[in-house]
């Protein structure tokens, strides 16, 4: 595995850990943080796959755009399109005033992130 790919995966796992921890908080949870880190985890895993292939990921946070670049390498990831489209909305808008994530959105983001992460880790033959 390329060093840069491993770094992308480490950063994705850090976002996953933050999402998981914040998702368990009962007193003053930050649903926006849960959703943001779910999106970030998926984004970094997509960029890791592009890095592995020597492809440029660009500077986009749009997970569907990244998925389109990855599909020729990982056609089975097409099954994650709806999950990635859902997670994409948490990249920017929910980080600023005007939008706030709900508990239901946070739970849904966790579920979708976990599902995509599992698919990616299987592709890399990494433990889930």
Beta strands, then each sheet from edge to edge (+ up, - down):
end
